[in-house]
Amino acid sequence: MFETMLSAFMDEYPEYLRGKKTLICAVACFVELLLGLPCITQGGIYVLQIMDWYCASFSLMLISLAECVVIAWIYGVDRFYKDIELMIGYQPCRWWKISWCFITPAVILFIWLFSVSTLGPVTYGDIQYPPWAIRFGWILGLVSLVPIPLVMIYSIYRAEGTFMERVKSLIKPAPNWGPVLPENRKLYLASL
């Protein structure tokens, strides 16, 4: 997961971060160390319980559902299927298309709805958390969700054209998107 996060940042800002992977890795490790310190104190289990209560059941499921919907219905399940085929070298079972489009989103939605319907104030054993800790938990859970609509709104604002033209241009992959190696790029473009 750590490498995925670093790669995403480095791919997003290559002009600033390329060639500085060691430094970026050290800074990210230090920041994550600081963020993890509250979890290793005597009250760390209570902090961990808040994080688990509000982040894992609420935010993580919504982000996962959004990913499934975007990949299957916006990017396109057929395009994604061809991408996977190009990466692994053979055609995956067609069952995956059904899973990506219907089964996985439905299961995630069911789990999320069940989690939200049974979600009460955070507790640890018999210990009730104070109201400020519950507010902190909700803020913590929403911190991971807020960037998604903010970046979407910002991207739509920065794009050119009418509103629908902006949205259509943003849901299509960039023309230069695809495999880096020329032989793989030819295969990819031929499959479209």
C-alpha positions in Angstrom: 0.0 0.0 0.0 2.9 2.3 0.8 4.5 1.8 -2.6 1.1 2.4 -4.3 0.7 5.7 -2.5 4.2 6.9 -3.4 3.9 5.8 -7.0 0.6 7.7 -7.3 2.2 10.9 -6.0 5.3 10.5 -8.2 3.2 9.8 -11.3 1.0 12.8 -10.6 3.9 15.2 -10.2 6.7 13.7 -12.2 8.4 17.0 -13.0 9.0 17.7 -9.3 9.4 14.2 -7.8 11.2 12.0 -10.4 14.6 11.0 -9.2 13.8 11.9 -5.6 12.2 8.6 -4.6 14.5 8.0 -1.6 13.7 11.5 -0.2 10.0 11.2 -0.8 10.0 7.7 0.8 11.8 9.0 3.9 9.5 12.0 4.3 6.4 9.8 3.8 7.7 7.3 6.4 8.4 10.1 8.9 4.9 11.6 8.4 3.3 8.2 8.8 5.4 7.6 11.9 4.1 10.8 13.4 0.5 9.9 12.5 0.9 6.5 14.1 2.4 7.7 17.4 -1.0 8.2 19.0 -1.7 4.5 18.4 1.3 3.3 20.4 0.6 5.3 23.6 -1.2 3.9 26.6 -4.5 5.1 25.2 -3.6 3.9 21.7 -6.2 1.2 21.6 -8.9 3.8 22.0 -7.5 5.8 19.1 -7.3 2.7 17.0 -10.9 1.8 17.9 -12.1 5.2 16.7 -10.2 4.8 13.5 -11.5 1.3 12.9 -15.1 2.3 13.9 -15.4 5.3 11.6 -12.9 4.8 8.8 -13.1 1.1 8.1 -16.8 0.7 8.1 -17.9 4.0 6.6 -15.3 5.6 4.4 -13.5 2.5 3.1 -16.7 0.9 1.8 -17.8 4.1 0.1 -14.4 4.6 -1.6 -14.5 0.9 -2.7 -18.0 1.3 -4.1 -17.0 4.4 -6.0 -14.0 2.6 -7.5 -16.1 -0.3 -8.7 -18.7 2.1 -10.2 -16.0 4.2 -11.9 -14.1 1.3 -13.3 -17.1 -0.8 -14.5 -19.5 1.9 -15.6 -17.5 5.1 -16.4 -14.2 3.8 -17.6 -15.9 0.8 -19.1 -15.8 -2.8 -18.1 -14.8 -3.9 -21.7 -11.9 -1.5 -21.7 -10.8 -2.6 -18.3 -11.1 -6.2 -19.3 -8.8 -5.6 -22.3 -6.4 -3.8 -20.0 -6.2 -6.8 -17.7 -5.8 -9.1 -20.7 -2.9 -7.0 -22.0 -1.2 -7.0 -18.6 -1.5 -10.7 -17.8 -1.2 -12.0 -21.3 -4.4 -14.0 -21.6 -8.1 -13.3 -21.5 -9.6 -13.6 -18.0 -12.8 -15.5 -17.3 -15.9 -13.6 -18.4 -17.2 -14.0 -14.9 -15.0 -11.1 -13.8 -17.1 -8.7 -16.0 -20.3 -9.7 -14.2 -18.5 -9.5 -10.8 -17.0 -6.0 -11.5 -20.3 -4.6 -12.8 -22.9 -6.2 -10.5 -21.8 -8.6 -7.8 -19.0 -6.6 -6.2 -20.8 -3.2 -6.1 -24.0 -4.9 -4.7 -22.0 -6.7 -2.0 -20.1 -3.6 -1.0 -23.4 -1.6 -1.0 -25.0 -4.2 1.2 -22.1 -4.3 3.6 -22.0 -0.5 3.8 -25.8 -0.2 4.3 -25.6 -2.9 7.1 -22.6 -1.1 8.7 -24.3 2.3 8.6 -27.6 0.9 9.9 -25.9 -0.7 12.9 -23.4 2.1 13.5 -23.8 3.6 16.9 -21.5 5.7 19.1 -18.1 4.2 19.4 -17.4 2.0 22.4 -14.5 -0.1 23.7 -15.8 -2.8 25.9 -17.8 -1.0 28.6 -16.1 2.4 27.9 -18.3 5.1 26.3 -16.4 7.7 24.3 -17.0 11.4 25.0 -18.9 13.5 22.3 -15.7 15.2 21.2 -14.1 11.8 20.4 -17.2 10.8 18.4 -16.9 14.1 16.4 -13.2 13.4 15.9 -14.1 10.0 14.6 -16.5 11.4 12.0 -14.0 14.0 10.9 -11.4 11.3 10.6 -13.8 9.2 8.5 -14.7 12.1 6.3 -11.1 13.3 5.7 -10.5 10.4 3.3 -13.8 11.0 1.5 -13.7 14.8 1.0 -10.9 14.9 -1.6 -12.9 12.8 -4.0 -15.7 15.3 -4.7 -13.3 18.3 -4.3 -10.9 17.0 -7.0 -13.9 16.1 -9.2 -15.3 19.7 -8.9 -11.9 21.2 -9.4 -11.3 19.1 -12.5 -14.7 20.0 -14.0 -14.0 23.7 -13.2 -10.6 23.6 -15.0 -11.8 21.8 -18.1 -13.0 23.7 -21.1 -16.3 23.7 -22.8 -19.9 23.3 -21.7 -20.6 21.4 -18.5 -21.4 18.1 -20.4 -18.3 18.6 -22.7 -16.2 19.0 -19.6 -17.6 15.8 -18.0 -17.2 13.8 -21.2 -13.6 14.9 -21.7 -12.8 14.0 -18.1 -14.2 10.5 -18.1 -12.2 9.6 -21.2 -8.6 8.5 -20.9 -6.0 10.9 -22.2 -4.8 10.2 -25.7 -1.3 9.3 -24.5 -2.7 6.9 -21.8 -1.6 3.3 -22.2 1.4 1.1 -22.2 4.8 2.7 -22.4 6.6 0.1 -24.6 5.9 0.6 -28.3 5.0 -3.1 -29.0 2.5 -3.1 -26.1 1.1 0.2 -27.2 0.4 -1.2 -30.7 -1.4 -4.2 -29.1 -3.4 -1.9 -26.9 -4.4 0.5 -29.6 -5.4 -2.4 -31.9 -7.7 -3.8 -29.2 -9.7 -0.6 -28.9 
